[in-house]
Amino acid sequence: MATKKYLGLTSLQTFWTKVKTLVSNYVPTSRTVNSKALSANITLSAADVGAAPASHTHNYAGSDTAGGAANSVKTNLTVKLNGGTTEGTNMFTFNGSAAKSVNITAANIGAATAADIASAISALNAIKISIVATLPAVGSAQTNTIYFVPNSSGSGDSYDEYMLIDGAFEKVGNTAVDLSGYLLETDLVEITEEEIDDLV
């Protein structure tokens, strides 16, 4: 027959104190988390804690009312080339929803290209000089020519200069050189060193 053992009062009190200590570390099953009882494992969703789910999106927040998805702007930006109205050709609308490239060329804004400028320069005629006895008829004269006509009052190579301007000849100058008032070689006199010393 097995021997029965009994706890004395002191031992029983010690045992009970240990039981209460152990029990005090546990949460009662009546306790809840977000209204979910602790009688089983708890799984919380975004809605349980008032959070937005990962799929949550916002409308445009820069206006008083929703202005579109968060990947676009409330007001579009439109770039028009030379006042164009054809989207993708001479007009480009950007709303932030996708990348957009605008290729601006001289042609689509009505500007001259480098080739156009070079061609225009090459088409220009340089100023020419033509020595004639008399001026030609206006109808046969060239606008890019200076006509040298002998000046009857001059001597040798003295010419009056004319250009065709606005359908008529205009005198633009002459080649005469006026040397009056200048010292001539015949005006020079020879002076000796002695005469220089006398002057000093």
Long-range contacts (C-beta under 8 A, 24 or more apart in sequence): 68-95, 69-97, 71-96, 71-97, 72-96, 72-97, 81-108, 81-109, 82-108, 82-109, 82-110, 84-108, 131-159, 135-162, 135-169, 138-164, 138-167, 138-168, 138-169, 141-169, 146-172, 148-175, 151-175, 151-176
